[in-house]
Amino acid sequence: VSTTHKSAPAPAPAPVHKSYVVSTPAKTGGHSYTVVSGDTLSQIAAKEGVSNWRTLYQDNESVIGSNPNLIFPGQVLHF
């Protein structure tokens, strides 16, 4: 006597959900500044007539990232 066990069908694979990182453009009043070596947000804000470095940072957080002390040459800030 031969006994054959039927296995249950394999469960359907879980749907794949893709996640994307979306960078929203920084707020802009039409002016931009490209960071150069040695720049700080305070210096840029003073030179470009922005009220303070925090405003410049908040308007460009999507470009700068979570640490306002780390800006890099080539980053383009908008204000």
Secondary structure in CASP SS format (residue, H / E / C, confidence):
PFRMAT SS
TARGET T0000
AUTHOR 0000-0000-0000
METHOD secondary structure of the structure
MODEL  1
V C 1.00
S C 1.00
T C 1.00
T C 1.00
H C 1.00
K C 1.00
S C 1.00
A C 1.00
P C 1.00
A C 1.00
P C 1.00
A C 1.00
P C 1.00
A C 1.00
P C 1.00
V C 1.00
H C 1.00
K C 1.00
S C 1.00
Y C 1.00
V C 1.00
V C 1.00
S C 1.00
T C 1.00
P C 1.00
A C 1.00
K C 1.00
T C 1.00
G C 1.00
G C 1.00
H C 1.00
S E 1.00
Y E 1.00
T E 1.00
V C 1.00
V C 1.00
S C 1.00
G C 1.00
D C 1.00
T C 1.00
L H 1.00
S H 1.00
Q H 1.00
I H 1.00
A H 1.00
A H 1.00
K H 1.00
E H 1.00
G C 1.00
V C 1.00
S C 1.00
N C 1.00
W H 1.00
R H 1.00
T H 1.00
L H 1.00
Y H 1.00
Q H 1.00
D H 1.00
N C 1.00
E H 1.00
S H 1.00
V H 1.00
I H 1.00
G C 1.00
S C 1.00
N C 1.00
P C 1.00
N C 1.00
L C 1.00
I C 1.00
F C 1.00
P C 1.00
G C 1.00
Q C 1.00
V E 1.00
L E 1.00
H E 1.00
F C 1.00
END
